[in-house]
Amino acid sequence: MKPNFPAVILVISLASPAAALAQAGATPDKQKEEEKKKAEAAAELKRDRAKMEADHKAEMARLTPELHAQAKALTDKAYPSARAALKAALAGKHRKAGNADRDRYRHPVETLTFLGLAPTMTVVEFGPGEGWYTELLAPTLARKGKLLVTNGDPNGPVEKRRTYYAQRTKLFLERLPEAYGKVETITVDDAAPNLGREGDVDMILVFRELHGMVTGKRLDPWLAAFHKALKPGGVLGIEQHRAKPDAVPEKSAEEGYLPEKWVIEKVEAAGFKLAGKSEVNANKKDTKEYPEGVWTLPPSYALGEKDREKYAAIGESDRMTLKFVKVASKK
């Protein structure tokens, strides 16, 4: 008599690797395209790292003892106003080569005085990038004020672009301590927006950063963090690439632009009040329709040498310049 064991059915899948990928939602072509994009991104990051190291080496060679002494004199001096301090910083030889060429597009003295910068303020510069504004803010605030800049973790995974950006900022701050030694770094994580400050900041500056918050779905949390950090009546200064009025924010943000009316509504909903608008950074030549978004224009020139003269003639983007004050607790 045979044992009464339960029947066991063994199914062996003969599906091809291509069929298995299709069942998982990925075709061979799609997988190859993703692998290609990853390889291109890794190669681009490698090139950017090499450039960062070369630029750092060149800057270290340029910063002679005389330039170190000049930077110290610049930051040690007491200035009667922000305008006077900014003009002195603009003329400073500590600035990276080529940065002064962008003054005519960015109007830093007019922009910062419109926002109400004073040498005695505690100021947060959100996302300093390669330090274009930091070169001006640090000397202005060194004697009587305080400058804080946000940065990622420079000790993060080396294959991540955010780690590269954090290391670039760290190198910039460390190579000229006479100018940037008093700057305080706030390490932030975009996945959990927080400045680690509460009600003790006079001004927060957010220059050309909002579109990234929108694409990363972090705008509302960051606005809440800014509100928490500012004193009552504190200033949130925003400069942002300006989209056409009828643009869809989530779509235009991918091109680097945002509609001004929408920005104002979002910021005011976070507990701020618009205190003023300036057209100092407006550019009517900017059509806002380019192959690589706003990065097609200078200073990025995303297309390289292709039509470079055309885009150079347009100049940097059309930008809104907005001054908000903290007026209420965010609900």
TAVEN-V176485 format. One line per field, one symbol per residue. psi: psi as a letter, one per 30 degrees, with the letter a starting at -180 (. if undefined). burial: # if it has 9 or more other C-alpha atoms within 8 Angstrom, else .. A space follows every 50 residues. Layout:
BEGIN
psi: ???
burial: ???
END
This chain:
BEGIN
psi: kkkikkkkkjkjkgkleeeeeeefgkleeeeeeeeeeeeeeeeeeeeeee eeeeeeeeeeeeileeeeeeeeeeffkkkfleeeeeeeeefkgfkkkfef ffefffheeeeeeefgkkfgljkkjkifbggefefeeeeefeefakkkkl lajfgakffkefeeeeeeeeeeeffifeegffkkkjkljffikkfgljgg kekkkjjhfeeeeefghgeeeeeeeeeeeklkglkjkkkkkkllegkjef efefgflkkeeeeeeeeefgglkkflkkgfgljffjfgjlehaffellfe ifgbfkheeefefeallkkkjkklkkflkk.
burial: ...................###...##...#..........#..#...#. .#...#..##..#...######.##...#..#.#######.#.##...#. ..#...###.###.#.#.#.########..##.################# ####........############.########..#.#....###.#### ###############..##############..##########...#.#. .#########.###.###.#####..##..###..#.#...#######.. #.#....#..##.##############....
END
